[in-house]
């Protein structure tokens, strides 16, 4: 599985950004997720969605502000981020696993994108 992310950038508090992640060689059984990491902090799960099954999961820290979705083919996943706060700043990573969604824990995802920076000021 190969992942390519896009959509990061700099916004003011209260603004919005949409991140995209396109996967290749991504199986029907797969699960795609977004994680983020701020300097000096642990990598945090933000959201995950199964390609064909399961209910999307959103972390409590972003619930009500972030939405995860995917295109009809299930190859591209989007993270819509609204009402952004400075605490949302960090490197955002797309990750995937091939055996379905379980817990939103970074150790369970073997495939990672290169990351895209989000800065909220």
Order of alpha helices (4+ residues) and beta strands (2+ residues): beta-beta-beta-beta-beta-beta-beta-beta-beta-beta-beta
